[in-house]
């Protein structure tokens, strides 16, 4: 059997393209309609998908560190990533004012340390290891003051050509006043996997609050995003004087 020529040479003058049969035409039209339906259906699905309300219980259970009294007037959920440059800026602008409001008993702050920017860090996992270090503080019973110092230092060490390994973070924790048990927890990376799972759960709630979009830093109060958090720390005073009750 001769091999079928894929296309007729131009020099054959009497070559006529074979007409598409009616059946083939119908099949092609049907496929095109089906593809169009899928495209339209996908578009409608992505624009009509509903997200459940933010689950406060999930947020409470998956915060890496919680500071402030339970009976504070306002509870805020802060979502950060140690590799995020904007989060570093946010910490520089609002970290001190947040700590002061917590110390005064005016705010309860639940810190959610996300890890989705791991690959942007020089080590490839700085976000996760930083979150694990903070979880070591929480589960080791270290003080709010220790948290504030290490939290700020972890941001200070981010954004360069390299980032500290677990042993170096443990030294940072020691300088912040962490216990020996906490230092060992950090050096061993003992809470990194748990921190990542908690970050994923928190990230889902953040996505629910914003129709699937996730960005850091974000501050939620009662599941709603707080505006103006990158314009200095005035948003904190506004919450204290006029924010909703917890």
Buried (B, 14 or more C-beta within 10 A) or exposed (E): EEEEEEEEEEEEEEEEEEEEEEEEEEEEEEEEEEEEEEEEEEEEEEEEEEEEEBBBEBBEEBBBBBBBEEEBBBBBBBBBBBBBEBBBEBBEBBBBBBBEBBBEEBBBBBBBBBBBBBEBBEBEBBBBBBBBBBBBBBBBEBBBEBBBBBBBBBBEBBBEEEBBEBEBBBBBBBEBBBBEEBBBBBBBBBBBEBBBEBBEBBBBBBBBBBEEEBEBBBBBBBBEBBEEBEEEBEBBEEBBEEBEEB
